[in-house]
Amino acid sequence: MTLLAWLIFVAAGTLEVSGDAFIRKGLRGSHVLFILTGAALLGCYGMVVNLVRWDFSKLLGVYIAIFALVSVLTGRYYFKEAIPFATWFGLGLILAGGLVIQFGSK
């Protein structure tokens, strides 16, 4: 995977997690502007992730691993959640799956 693909996946993951976080905050606080901002960020995620020109299954398979990592780290450091061991272990399995998808067919 090229450095550009990694950067695109991190940007897409950040946009998707941010969009979800904005919608979550909007729904819990009844703020329509947060919900609309979240929807816009999710639309941007869809545009950015597809800048990588891979087969769709490989693209989303590898991206999901990056998304899972960004999600758990956001929960831990932004939302100050205590992440249980089972979540860290599951994240490790997801990351391992992303590596299999990325490098398994070579």
N, C-alpha and C positions, 0 to 999 in steps of 0.2 A: 504494500500500500504506500502510496506516495505521501509526502508531507502535506501537500495540498488537500488530498482526500481526508487526512486526519483533521486538518484545520476546518474543513467544511463540515465534517461530522461533529466536531466540538461546537462549532457555531450553530448548527442545526439543533443539537441537543440542548444548547443553552436557550435558543428561541422556543423550543417545544416546552421545556420545563418552565421557563418564564411565563409563557402563555397559559399553561395550566395553573401556575401559581397566581397569576392575575385573576383568572376566572374563579379560582377557589376563594380568593380574598373578596372578590365582587359578590359572589353568592352568599358568603357568610356575613358580609356587611351591607348587602343590598345596594351596591354601587354599580350602576349600569356602565359607567365609564371604564371601570376596571374590567368588566366582562367584555366590552367591546375592544379594549386594548389587548386583552388575552386572545380574543378571536383573531385580531390582526397579526399578532405574533405567531399564532399557530399557522396562519396562511403563509407567513414568511418562512416558517420552518419547512413547509412543503415545497416551496420554491428552492430553498437553499439545499436541502438534502438531495434533491434530484439534479444538482449540478455535477455530481459524480456520475460518470457515464458507465455504469456497470449493469449487469443483468439485475432486474428488479429484486429477485429473491436474494441474491448475494448482497445487494445494496442495503436492503432493509434488515437482513440477517446480521450483518456486521454493525450497521447503525444502531440496532436495538441494544447491542452490548455497550456502546458509547452512551446511549440514552439512559440505560440503567445505571451506569456509573455516575453520570451527571445528576440523575434523580436522587440517588442515595446521598451523594455529597451535598446536594442542595438541602435535603431534609436534615442532614446532620449539622451543617454549618450556617444555613440561612434560617431555617425554622427551629433550630436548636433541639431537634429530636434526638432521643436516645435510640440509637440503632441497635437492635438485638443481634446477637451472634448469628442467628439463623438467616437474617437478611444479608449480612456480610458474606456468609457461606454461599447463599443463593446467588449473590452478585458474582462471586468467584466462578460459579458454575456457568452463569450467563456469559461472563468474559471468556471463559474457556471455550464455550460454544461459538462465540464470535471468532475466535482464533481458528477453530476447526473450519468454519465456513470460509474464512479468508484464505487459509493456507492449505486446506485439506484436498483441494482439487489439483494441486500442483505436483 
